[in-house]
């Protein structure tokens, strides 16, 4: 039963290793998240298009 359903391809070993590593890290709290905040700036065209 269910043999006709597609299955996902296997995860490559290097990607699985990276995912396992990320799972092993302690959870981050908002105070330890030191990523720079993205500052969106509108597009300002220069010259004529």
C-alpha positions in Angstrom: 0.0 0.0 0.0 1.4 3.4 -1.0 4.0 2.1 -3.4 2.7 4.5 -6.0 3.5 7.6 -3.9 6.7 9.5 -4.7 9.5 9.6 -2.1 12.0 12.4 -1.6 15.6 11.8 -2.7 18.1 10.9 0.0 19.8 13.9 1.8 23.5 14.2 0.7 25.9 13.2 3.5 27.5 16.7 3.7 24.2 18.4 4.1 23.1 15.8 6.7 26.3 16.4 8.6 25.7 20.2 8.6 22.1 19.7 9.8 23.2 17.4 12.6 25.8 20.0 13.6 23.2 22.8 13.7 20.9 20.6 15.8 23.7 20.1 18.3 24.2 23.8 19.0 22.5 25.4 22.0 19.4 27.4 21.2 19.9 31.1 20.7 18.0 33.7 22.7 17.2 37.1 21.3 19.9 38.7 23.5 22.6 36.4 22.0 21.5 37.0 18.4 24.2 39.4 17.1 23.2 39.4 13.5 23.1 42.8 11.9 19.6 44.1 11.3 18.7 44.5 7.6 18.0 48.1 6.7 15.8 48.2 3.6 16.4 51.2 1.4 14.2 51.9 -1.6 15.6 51.7 -5.1 16.6 55.1 -6.4 17.3 55.1 -10.2 20.1 57.2 -11.4 19.9 58.7 -14.8 17.4 57.7 -17.5 16.2 54.1 -18.2 
